Amino acid sequence: IDAIREMDGFVAQVAAMDMVITVSNTTVHVAGALGIPTMLLVPFNRARQWYWLRASSDCKWYPSVKYVYQSADGTWTQALSECRAALQQFVQAATTRAAG
């Protein structure tokens, strides 16, 4: 789906997701607007947008979006480890809800 030319289809795809892990792009805005749990990977320095702020892990614009900051320029190891742990926790919670 072309997110620019087929916005309805793109939004439908995002709406079907249980969780989103993304960088700053249209996907984070759509997921946030839909209230889908989202983890936004924010670069340490370069290309960091002012609106992703740096004060906390909570997004002021979309309550379902959590920031995961790159700890140093050039390495994503820590941020991806945080995403992995959060995703495992999310899956475990969903599995528990489904079972019970």
Biopython code that builds the backbone (N, CA, C, O; Angstrom):
import numpy as np
from Bio.PDB.StructureBuilder import StructureBuilder

atoms = [
    (1, "ILE", "N", (0.856, -1.186, 0.000)),
    (1, "ILE", "CA", (0.000, 0.000, 0.000)),
    (1, "ILE", "C", (0.887, 1.229, 0.000)),
    (1, "ILE", "O", (1.846, 1.314, 0.768)),
    (2, "ASP", "N", (0.573, 2.157, -0.843)),
    (2, "ASP", "CA", (1.281, 3.438, -0.895)),
    (2, "ASP", "C", (0.622, 4.366, 0.129)),
    (2, "ASP", "O", (-0.523, 4.781, -0.051)),
    (3, "ALA", "N", (1.341, 4.687, 1.192)),
    (3, "ALA", "CA", (0.783, 5.486, 2.298)),
    (3, "ALA", "C", (0.353, 6.877, 1.853)),
    (3, "ALA", "O", (-0.488, 7.496, 2.506)),
    (4, "ILE", "N", (0.901, 7.373, 0.778)),
    (4, "ILE", "CA", (0.539, 8.703, 0.283)),
    (4, "ILE", "C", (-0.715, 8.642, -0.596)),
    (4, "ILE", "O", (-1.624, 9.458, -0.443)),
    (5, "ARG", "N", (-0.759, 7.689, -1.502)),
    (5, "ARG", "CA", (-1.863, 7.617, -2.462)),
    (5, "ARG", "C", (-3.051, 6.796, -1.970)),
    (5, "ARG", "O", (-4.167, 6.957, -2.465)),
    (6, "GLU", "N", (-2.815, 5.920, -1.003)),
    (6, "GLU", "CA", (-3.876, 5.038, -0.511)),
    (6, "GLU", "C", (-3.987, 5.171, 1.004)),
    (6, "GLU", "O", (-3.815, 4.196, 1.735)),
    (7, "MET", "N", (-4.272, 6.368, 1.465)),
    (7, "MET", "CA", (-4.296, 6.644, 2.899)),
    (7, "MET", "C", (-5.322, 5.782, 3.631)),
    (7, "MET", "O", (-5.051, 5.330, 4.743)),
    (8, "ASP", "N", (-6.479, 5.546, 3.044)),
    (8, "ASP", "CA", (-7.490, 4.712, 3.708)),
    (8, "ASP", "C", (-6.964, 3.298, 3.959)),
    (8, "ASP", "O", (-7.142, 2.752, 5.047)),
    (9, "GLY", "N", (-6.328, 2.720, 2.970)),
    (9, "GLY", "CA", (-5.762, 1.386, 3.121)),
    (9, "GLY", "C", (-4.623, 1.366, 4.127)),
    (9, "GLY", "O", (-4.502, 0.427, 4.915)),
    (10, "PHE", "N", (-3.788, 2.401, 4.102)),
    (10, "PHE", "CA", (-2.677, 2.510, 5.042)),
    (10, "PHE", "C", (-3.189, 2.608, 6.474)),
    (10, "PHE", "O", (-2.682, 1.929, 7.367)),
    (11, "VAL", "N", (-4.189, 3.450, 6.691)),
    (11, "VAL", "CA", (-4.766, 3.596, 8.030)),
    (11, "VAL", "C", (-5.404, 2.280, 8.469)),
    (11, "VAL", "O", (-5.296, 1.904, 9.636)),
    (12, "ALA", "N", (-6.060, 1.582, 7.560)),
    (12, "ALA", "CA", (-6.659, 0.287, 7.894)),
    (12, "ALA", "C", (-5.587, -0.724, 8.309)),
    (12, "ALA", "O", (-5.795, -1.500, 9.242)),
    (13, "GLN", "N", (-4.447, -0.718, 7.621)),
    (13, "GLN", "CA", (-3.360, -1.623, 7.993)),
    (13, "GLN", "C", (-2.852, -1.306, 9.395)),
    (13, "GLN", "O", (-2.671, -2.213, 10.207)),
    (14, "VAL", "N", (-2.623, -0.046, 9.681)),
    (14, "VAL", "CA", (-2.133, 0.354, 11.004)),
    (14, "VAL", "C", (-3.174, 0.018, 12.073)),
    (14, "VAL", "O", (-2.821, -0.445, 13.157)),
    (15, "ALA", "N", (-4.436, 0.245, 11.775)),
    (15, "ALA", "CA", (-5.513, -0.046, 12.735)),
    (15, "ALA", "C", (-5.585, -1.531, 13.072)),
    (15, "ALA", "O", (-6.062, -1.896, 14.147)),
    (16, "ALA", "N", (-5.126, -2.380, 12.181)),
    (16, "ALA", "CA", (-5.166, -3.825, 12.407)),
    (16, "ALA", "C", (-4.003, -4.315, 13.272)),
    (16, "ALA", "O", (-3.978, -5.481, 13.664)),
    (17, "MET", "N", (-3.047, -3.446, 13.571)),
    (17, "MET", "CA", (-1.872, -3.842, 14.349)),
    (17, "MET", "C", (-2.167, -3.800, 15.847)),
    (17, "MET", "O", (-2.918, -2.948, 16.321)),
    (18, "ASP", "N", (-1.570, -4.725, 16.573)),
    (18, "ASP", "CA", (-1.700, -4.747, 18.029)),
    (18, "ASP", "C", (-0.741, -3.759, 18.673)),
    (18, "ASP", "O", (-1.050, -3.160, 19.703)),
    (19, "MET", "N", (0.425, -3.595, 18.061)),
    (19, "MET", "CA", (1.455, -2.697, 18.564)),
    (19, "MET", "C", (2.316, -2.251, 17.394)),
    (19, "MET", "O", (2.491, -2.978, 16.415)),
    (20, "VAL", "N", (2.851, -1.039, 17.514)),
    (20, "VAL", "CA", (3.694, -0.486, 16.456)),
    (20, "VAL", "C", (5.032, -0.075, 17.064)),
    (20, "VAL", "O", (5.071, 0.544, 18.127)),
    (21, "ILE", "N", (6.127, -0.420, 16.391)),
    (21, "ILE", "CA", (7.460, 0.076, 16.726)),
    (21, "ILE", "C", (7.958, 0.753, 15.466)),
    (21, "ILE", "O", (8.046, 0.122, 14.413)),
    (22, "THR", "N", (8.288, 2.048, 15.564)),
    (22, "THR", "CA", (8.586, 2.820, 14.362)),
    (22, "THR", "C", (9.550, 3.963, 14.662)),
    (22, "THR", "O", (9.884, 4.236, 15.815)),
    (23, "VAL", "N", (9.979, 4.612, 13.608)),
    (23, "VAL", "CA", (10.727, 5.853, 13.701)),
    (23, "VAL", "C", (9.755, 6.990, 13.387)),
    (23, "VAL", "O", (8.580, 6.744, 13.116)),
    (24, "SER", "N", (10.236, 8.221, 13.422)),
    (24, "SER", "CA", (9.373, 9.373, 13.171)),
    (24, "SER", "C", (8.948, 9.400, 11.700)),
    (24, "SER", "O", (9.741, 9.690, 10.804)),
    (25, "ASN", "N", (7.681, 9.088, 11.489)),
    (25, "ASN", "CA", (7.113, 9.104, 10.143)),
    (25, "ASN", "C", (5.590, 9.126, 10.260)),
    (25, "ASN", "O", (5.058, 9.290, 11.358)),
    (26, "THR", "N", (4.904, 8.967, 9.172)),
    (26, "THR", "CA", (3.448, 8.992, 9.177)),
    (26, "THR", "C", (2.856, 7.896, 10.052)),
    (26, "THR", "O", (1.805, 8.090, 10.664)),
    (27, "THR", "N", (3.518, 6.756, 10.117)),
    (27, "THR", "CA", (3.003, 5.626, 10.878)),
    (27, "THR", "C", (2.793, 5.973, 12.344)),
    (27, "THR", "O", (1.764, 5.618, 12.919)),
    (28, "VAL", "N", (3.754, 6.661, 12.959)),
    (28, "VAL", "CA", (3.612, 6.998, 14.382)),
    (28, "VAL", "C", (2.423, 7.933, 14.606)),
    (28, "VAL", "O", (1.733, 7.818, 15.620)),
    (29, "HIS", "N", (2.180, 8.836, 13.692)),
    (29, "HIS", "CA", (1.052, 9.757, 13.843)),
    (29, "HIS", "C", (-0.284, 9.033, 13.686)),
    (29, "HIS", "O", (-1.228, 9.292, 14.431)),
    (30, "VAL", "N", (-0.355, 8.135, 12.724)),
    (30, "VAL", "CA", (-1.589, 7.367, 12.522)),
    (30, "VAL", "C", (-1.837, 6.443, 13.719)),
    (30, "VAL", "O", (-2.946, 6.397, 14.251)),
    (31, "ALA", "N", (-0.809, 5.715, 14.135)),
    (31, "ALA", "CA", (-0.961, 4.802, 15.276)),
    (31, "ALA", "C", (-1.333, 5.579, 16.535)),
    (31, "ALA", "O", (-2.203, 5.153, 17.294)),
    (32, "GLY", "N", (-0.683, 6.705, 16.756)),
    (32, "GLY", "CA", (-0.997, 7.525, 17.927)),
    (32, "GLY", "C", (-2.417, 8.048, 17.886)),
    (32, "GLY", "O", (-3.112, 8.038, 18.903)),
    (33, "ALA", "N", (-2.853, 8.502, 16.731)),
    (33, "ALA", "CA", (-4.220, 9.017, 16.593)),
    (33, "ALA", "C", (-5.258, 7.916, 16.803)),
    (33, "ALA", "O", (-6.364, 8.181, 17.275)),
    (34, "LEU", "N", (-4.899, 6.686, 16.454)),
    (34, "LEU", "CA", (-5.808, 5.552, 16.639)),
    (34, "LEU", "C", (-5.731, 4.960, 18.045)),
    (34, "LEU", "O", (-6.540, 4.103, 18.403)),
    (35, "GLY", "N", (-4.765, 5.411, 18.842)),
    (35, "GLY", "CA", (-4.624, 4.906, 20.204)),
    (35, "GLY", "C", (-3.945, 3.549, 20.300)),
    (35, "GLY", "O", (-4.085, 2.860, 21.310)),
    (36, "ILE", "N", (-3.214, 3.157, 19.268)),
    (36, "ILE", "CA", (-2.516, 1.876, 19.265)),
    (36, "ILE", "C", (-1.218, 2.007, 20.063)),
    (36, "ILE", "O", (-0.484, 2.977, 19.872)),
    (37, "PRO", "N", (-0.916, 1.057, 20.952)),
    (37, "PRO", "CA", (0.354, 1.116, 21.670)),
    (37, "PRO", "C", (1.520, 1.211, 20.676)),
    (37, "PRO", "O", (1.659, 0.382, 19.776)),
    (38, "THR", "N", (2.337, 2.226, 20.861)),
    (38, "THR", "CA", (3.397, 2.514, 19.896)),
    (38, "THR", "C", (4.679, 2.888, 20.612)),
    (38, "THR", "O", (4.662, 3.617, 21.604)),
    (39, "MET", "N", (5.787, 2.383, 20.101)),
    (39, "MET", "CA", (7.101, 2.760, 20.595)),
    (39, "MET", "C", (7.800, 3.508, 19.475)),
    (39, "MET", "O", (7.963, 2.995, 18.368)),
    (40, "LEU", "N", (8.211, 4.731, 19.782)),
    (40, "LEU", "CA", (8.856, 5.588, 18.798)),
    (40, "LEU", "C", (10.349, 5.658, 19.082)),
    (40, "LEU", "O", (10.763, 6.131, 20.140)),
    (41, "LEU", "N", (11.158, 5.187, 18.137)),
    (41, "LEU", "CA", (12.609, 5.245, 18.251)),
    (41, "LEU", "C", (13.071, 6.652, 17.880)),
    (41, "LEU", "O", (12.917, 7.088, 16.739)),
    (42, "VAL", "N", (13.640, 7.355, 18.862)),
    (42, "VAL", "CA", (14.058, 8.753, 18.671)),
    (42, "VAL", "C", (15.585, 8.814, 18.632)),
    (42, "VAL", "O", (16.242, 8.355, 19.567)),
    (43, "PRO", "N", (16.157, 9.374, 17.564)),
    (43, "PRO", "CA", (17.616, 9.473, 17.454)),
    (43, "PRO", "C", (18.223, 10.339, 18.551)),
    (43, "PRO", "O", (17.567, 11.237, 19.079)),
    (44, "PHE", "N", (19.469, 10.067, 18.887)),
    (44, "PHE", "CA", (20.186, 10.800, 19.926)),
    (44, "PHE", "C", (20.314, 12.278, 19.578)),
    (44, "PHE", "O", (20.079, 13.140, 20.424)),
    (45, "ASN", "N", (20.676, 12.565, 18.369)),
    (45, "ASN", "CA", (20.935, 13.957, 18.020)),
    (45, "ASN", "C", (20.440, 14.293, 16.629)),
    (45, "ASN", "O", (19.493, 15.064, 16.474)),
    (46, "ARG", "N", (21.065, 13.729, 15.629)),
    (46, "ARG", "CA", (20.728, 14.085, 14.253)),
    (46, "ARG", "C", (19.279, 13.750, 13.928)),
    (46, "ARG", "O", (18.767, 12.703, 14.323)),
    (47, "ALA", "N", (18.647, 14.624, 13.227)),
    (47, "ALA", "CA", (17.287, 14.425, 12.711)),
    (47, "ALA", "C", (16.223, 14.315, 13.803)),
    (47, "ALA", "O", (15.080, 13.962, 13.514)),
    (48, "ARG", "N", (16.583, 14.612, 15.052)),
    (48, "ARG", "CA", (15.565, 14.561, 16.106)),
    (48, "ARG", "C", (14.627, 15.746, 15.915)),
    (48, "ARG", "O", (15.061, 16.896, 15.851)),
    (49, "GLN", "N", (13.367, 15.454, 15.827)),
    (49, "GLN", "CA", (12.370, 16.499, 15.641)),
    (49, "GLN", "C", (12.049, 17.160, 16.974)),
    (49, "GLN", "O", (11.980, 16.480, 17.998)),
    (50, "TRP", "N", (11.858, 18.439, 16.976)),
    (50, "TRP", "CA", (11.580, 19.174, 18.219)),
    (50, "TRP", "C", (10.323, 18.672, 18.911)),
    (50, "TRP", "O", (10.243, 18.695, 20.139)),
    (51, "TYR", "N", (9.335, 18.217, 18.137)),
    (51, "TYR", "CA", (8.058, 17.842, 18.739)),
    (51, "TYR", "C", (8.091, 16.503, 19.460)),
    (51, "TYR", "O", (7.102, 16.134, 20.093)),
    (52, "TRP", "N", (9.198, 15.760, 19.389)),
    (52, "TRP", "CA", (9.300, 14.527, 20.162)),
    (52, "TRP", "C", (9.911, 14.797, 21.534)),
    (52, "TRP", "O", (10.057, 13.881, 22.343)),
    (53, "LEU", "N", (10.258, 16.018, 21.788)),
    (53, "LEU", "CA", (10.737, 16.457, 23.093)),
    (53, "LEU", "C", (11.834, 15.546, 23.654)),
    (53, "LEU", "O", (12.211, 14.565, 23.013)),
    (54, "ARG", "N", (12.327, 15.854, 24.799)),
    (54, "ARG", "CA", (13.394, 15.049, 25.377)),
    (54, "ARG", "C", (13.194, 14.895, 26.886)),
    (54, "ARG", "O", (14.054, 14.346, 27.575)),
    (55, "ALA", "N", (12.082, 15.371, 27.388)),
    (55, "ALA", "CA", (11.872, 15.440, 28.832)),
    (55, "ALA", "C", (11.408, 14.120, 29.458)),
    (55, "ALA", "O", (11.690, 13.867, 30.630)),
    (56, "SER", "N", (10.718, 13.296, 28.714)),
    (56, "SER", "CA", (10.178, 12.075, 29.312)),
    (56, "SER", "C", (9.980, 11.010, 28.250)),
    (56, "SER", "O", (10.269, 11.233, 27.074)),
    (57, "SER", "N", (9.487, 9.853, 28.668)),
    (57, "SER", "CA", (9.200, 8.791, 27.704)),
    (57, "SER", "C", (7.755, 8.851, 27.222)),
    (57, "SER", "O", (7.359, 8.092, 26.338)),
    (58, "ASP", "N", (6.969, 9.754, 27.803)),
    (58, "ASP", "CA", (5.565, 9.897, 27.411)),
    (58, "ASP", "C", (5.403, 10.949, 26.326)),
    (58, "ASP", "O", (6.038, 12.003, 26.363)),
    (59, "CYS", "N", (4.562, 10.655, 25.380)),
    (59, "CYS", "CA", (4.289, 11.573, 24.280)),
    (59, "CYS", "C", (3.163, 12.520, 24.679)),
    (59, "CYS", "O", (2.098, 12.081, 25.112)),
    (60, "LYS", "N", (3.397, 13.787, 24.535)),
    (60, "LYS", "CA", (2.384, 14.802, 24.888)),
    (60, "LYS", "C", (1.241, 14.829, 23.868)),
    (60, "LYS", "O", (0.131, 15.250, 24.192)),
    (61, "TRP", "N", (1.508, 14.384, 22.650)),
    (61, "TRP", "CA", (0.510, 14.476, 21.585)),
    (61, "TRP", "C", (-0.375, 13.232, 21.524)),
    (61, "TRP", "O", (-1.569, 13.326, 21.239)),
    (62, "TYR", "N", (0.217, 12.070, 21.793)),
    (62, "TYR", "CA", (-0.512, 10.809, 21.686)),
    (62, "TYR", "C", (-0.232, 9.964, 22.930)),
    (62, "TYR", "O", (0.888, 9.478, 23.083)),
    (63, "PRO", "N", (-1.199, 9.773, 23.817)),
    (63, "PRO", "CA", (-0.975, 9.018, 25.055)),
    (63, "PRO", "C", (-0.523, 7.564, 24.850)),
    (63, "PRO", "O", (0.113, 6.992, 25.735)),
    (64, "SER", "N", (-0.836, 6.967, 23.712)),
    (64, "SER", "CA", (-0.457, 5.574, 23.483)),
    (64, "SER", "C", (0.976, 5.413, 22.968)),
    (64, "SER", "O", (1.456, 4.290, 22.806)),
    (65, "VAL", "N", (1.656, 6.530, 22.711)),
    (65, "VAL", "CA", (3.023, 6.493, 22.174)),
    (65, "VAL", "C", (4.029, 6.699, 23.295)),
    (65, "VAL", "O", (3.905, 7.620, 24.101)),
    (66, "LYS", "N", (5.028, 5.823, 23.330)),
    (66, "LYS", "CA", (6.140, 5.937, 24.277)),
    (66, "LYS", "C", (7.417, 6.160, 23.485)),
    (66, "LYS", "O", (7.637, 5.528, 22.452)),
    (67, "TYR", "N", (8.260, 7.067, 23.979)),
    (67, "TYR", "CA", (9.540, 7.338, 23.330)),
    (67, "TYR", "C", (10.592, 6.344, 23.796)),
    (67, "TYR", "O", (10.643, 5.985, 24.972)),
    (68, "VAL", "N", (11.414, 5.913, 22.885)),
    (68, "VAL", "CA", (12.589, 5.111, 23.204)),
    (68, "VAL", "C", (13.764, 5.849, 22.576)),
    (68, "VAL", "O", (13.912, 5.885, 21.354)),
    (69, "TYR", "N", (14.598, 6.438, 23.433)),
    (69, "TYR", "CA", (15.683, 7.287, 22.962)),
    (69, "TYR", "C", (16.961, 6.501, 22.688)),
    (69, "TYR", "O", (17.327, 5.599, 23.441)),
    (70, "GLN", "N", (17.616, 6.854, 21.621)),
    (70, "GLN", "CA", (18.936, 6.324, 21.326)),
    (70, "GLN", "C", (19.881, 6.874, 22.399)),
    (70, "GLN", "O", (19.870, 8.075, 22.667)),
    (71, "SER", "N", (20.695, 6.017, 23.015)),
    (71, "SER", "CA", (21.552, 6.448, 24.127)),
    (71, "SER", "C", (22.793, 7.193, 23.674)),
    (71, "SER", "O", (23.325, 8.015, 24.419)),
    (72, "ALA", "N", (23.257, 6.923, 22.478)),
    (72, "ALA", "CA", (24.431, 7.601, 21.924)),
    (72, "ALA", "C", (24.322, 7.596, 20.404)),
    (72, "ALA", "O", (23.749, 6.683, 19.809)),
    (73, "ASP", "N", (24.870, 8.607, 19.805)),
    (73, "ASP", "CA", (24.825, 8.704, 18.350)),
    (73, "ASP", "C", (25.534, 7.498, 17.728)),
    (73, "ASP", "O", (26.668, 7.184, 18.089)),
    (74, "GLY", "N", (24.871, 6.839, 16.811)),
    (74, "GLY", "CA", (25.489, 5.733, 16.096)),
    (74, "GLY", "C", (25.171, 4.344, 16.626)),
    (74, "GLY", "O", (25.518, 3.350, 15.988)),
    (75, "THR", "N", (24.523, 4.254, 17.773)),
    (75, "THR", "CA", (24.200, 2.935, 18.308)),
    (75, "THR", "C", (22.742, 2.864, 18.763)),
    (75, "THR", "O", (22.237, 3.752, 19.449)),
    (76, "TRP", "N", (22.092, 1.788, 18.361)),
    (76, "TRP", "CA", (20.696, 1.573, 18.726)),
    (76, "TRP", "C", (20.533, 0.385, 19.672)),
    (76, "TRP", "O", (19.405, -0.011, 19.965)),
    (77, "THR", "N", (21.627, -0.187, 20.151)),
    (77, "THR", "CA", (21.571, -1.401, 20.959)),
    (77, "THR", "C", (20.661, -1.263, 22.164)),
    (77, "THR", "O", (19.780, -2.100, 22.364)),
    (78, "GLN", "N", (20.847, -0.241, 22.964)),
    (78, "GLN", "CA", (20.045, -0.064, 24.177)),
    (78, "GLN", "C", (18.576, 0.191, 23.828)),
    (78, "GLN", "O", (17.684, -0.389, 24.447)),
    (79, "ALA", "N", (18.323, 1.045, 22.853)),
    (79, "ALA", "CA", (16.938, 1.363, 22.475)),
    (79, "ALA", "C", (16.216, 0.122, 21.958)),
    (79, "ALA", "O", (15.055, -0.110, 22.295)),
    (80, "LEU", "N", (16.898, -0.667, 21.146)),
    (80, "LEU", "CA", (16.263, -1.878, 20.622)),
    (80, "LEU", "C", (16.061, -2.922, 21.719)),
    (80, "LEU", "O", (15.096, -3.685, 21.678)),
    (81, "SER", "N", (16.958, -2.960, 22.689)),
    (81, "SER", "CA", (16.759, -3.858, 23.841)),
    (81, "SER", "C", (15.526, -3.447, 24.626)),
    (81, "SER", "O", (14.763, -4.304, 25.073)),
    (82, "GLU", "N", (15.320, -2.142, 24.800)),
    (82, "GLU", "CA", (14.120, -1.645, 25.478)),
    (82, "GLU", "C", (12.869, -2.039, 24.705)),
    (82, "GLU", "O", (11.877, -2.466, 25.297)),
    (83, "CYS", "N", (12.916, -1.896, 23.378)),
    (83, "CYS", "CA", (11.774, -2.277, 22.543)),
    (83, "CYS", "C", (11.500, -3.769, 22.659)),
    (83, "CYS", "O", (10.347, -4.187, 22.763)),
    (84, "ARG", "N", (12.538, -4.554, 22.641)),
    (84, "ARG", "CA", (12.387, -6.006, 22.751)),
    (84, "ARG", "C", (11.718, -6.385, 24.077)),
    (84, "ARG", "O", (10.796, -7.200, 24.101)),
    (85, "ALA", "N", (12.184, -5.794, 25.167)),
    (85, "ALA", "CA", (11.612, -6.091, 26.483)),
    (85, "ALA", "C", (10.147, -5.668, 26.547)),
    (85, "ALA", "O", (9.310, -6.404, 27.068)),
    (86, "ALA", "N", (9.839, -4.496, 26.024)),
    (86, "ALA", "CA", (8.453, -4.011, 26.034)),
    (86, "ALA", "C", (7.565, -4.883, 25.157)),
    (86, "ALA", "O", (6.418, -5.155, 25.513)),
    (87, "LEU", "N", (8.079, -5.319, 24.026)),
    (87, "LEU", "CA", (7.306, -6.184, 23.131)),
    (87, "LEU", "C", (7.052, -7.540, 23.797)),
    (87, "LEU", "O", (5.943, -8.069, 23.710)),
    (88, "GLN", "N", (8.054, -8.100, 24.452)),
    (88, "GLN", "CA", (7.865, -9.367, 25.160)),
    (88, "GLN", "C", (6.804, -9.223, 26.256)),
    (88, "GLN", "O", (5.955, -10.097, 26.425)),
    (89, "GLN", "N", (6.861, -8.126, 26.988)),
    (89, "GLN", "CA", (5.882, -7.864, 28.043)),
    (89, "GLN", "C", (4.478, -7.721, 27.446)),
    (89, "GLN", "O", (3.508, -8.242, 27.995)),
    (90, "PHE", "N", (4.381, -7.020, 26.333)),
    (90, "PHE", "CA", (3.107, -6.815, 25.649)),
    (90, "PHE", "C", (2.515, -8.154, 25.208)),
    (90, "PHE", "O", (1.329, -8.414, 25.412)),
    (91, "VAL", "N", (3.343, -8.993, 24.606)),
    (91, "VAL", "CA", (2.886, -10.303, 24.121)),
    (91, "VAL", "C", (2.471, -11.183, 25.294)),
    (91, "VAL", "O", (1.452, -11.870, 25.222)),
    (92, "GLN", "N", (3.245, -11.169, 26.367)),
    (92, "GLN", "CA", (2.911, -11.967, 27.544)),
    (92, "GLN", "C", (1.567, -11.526, 28.139)),
    (92, "GLN", "O", (0.742, -12.365, 28.502)),
    (93, "ALA", "N", (1.355, -10.219, 28.237)),
    (93, "ALA", "CA", (0.092, -9.711, 28.779)),
    (93, "ALA", "C", (-1.082, -10.095, 27.870)),
    (93, "ALA", "O", (-2.147, -10.473, 28.358)),
    (94, "ALA", "N", (-0.889, -9.998, 26.557)),
    (94, "ALA", "CA", (-1.943, -10.362, 25.613)),
    (94, "ALA", "C", (-2.250, -11.857, 25.678)),
    (94, "ALA", "O", (-3.411, -12.259, 25.593)),
    (95, "THR", "N", (-1.230, -12.662, 25.825)),
    (95, "THR", "CA", (-1.402, -14.105, 25.926)),
    (95, "THR", "C", (-2.165, -14.470, 27.213)),
    (95, "THR", "O", (-3.045, -15.331, 27.198)),
    (96, "THR", "N", (-1.822, -13.815, 28.300)),
    (96, "THR", "CA", (-2.499, -14.048, 29.572)),
    (96, "THR", "C", (-3.970, -13.665, 29.486)),
    (96, "THR", "O", (-4.836, -14.396, 29.967)),
    (97, "ARG", "N", (-4.255, -12.503, 28.863)),
    (97, "ARG", "CA", (-5.653, -12.065, 28.691)),
    (97, "ARG", "C", (-6.436, -13.054, 27.844)),
    (97, "ARG", "O", (-7.583, -13.373, 28.156)),
    (98, "ALA", "N", (-5.814, -13.546, 26.762)),
    (98, "ALA", "CA", (-6.489, -14.468, 25.856)),
    (98, "ALA", "C", (-6.771, -15.817, 26.514)),
    (98, "ALA", "O", (-7.773, -16.468, 26.217)),
    (99, "ALA", "N", (-5.878, -16.225, 27.408)),
    (99, "ALA", "CA", (-6.029, -17.512, 28.076)),
    (99, "ALA", "C", (-7.053, -17.480, 29.197)),
    (99, "ALA", "O", (-7.603, -18.503, 29.604)),
    (100, "GLY", "N", (-7.287, -16.267, 29.680)),
    (100, "GLY", "CA", (-8.041, -16.294, 30.832)),
    (100, "GLY", "C", (-9.204, -15.678, 31.259)),
    (100, "GLY", "O", (-9.649, -15.911, 32.383)),
]
sb = StructureBuilder()
sb.init_structure("model")
sb.init_model(0)
sb.init_chain("A")
sb.init_seg("    ")
for serial, (resi, resn, name, xyz) in enumerate(atoms, 1):
    if name == "N":
        sb.init_residue(resn, " ", resi, " ")
    sb.init_atom(name, np.array(xyz, "f"), 0.0, 1.0, " ", f" {name:<3s}", serial, name[0])
structure = sb.get_structure()
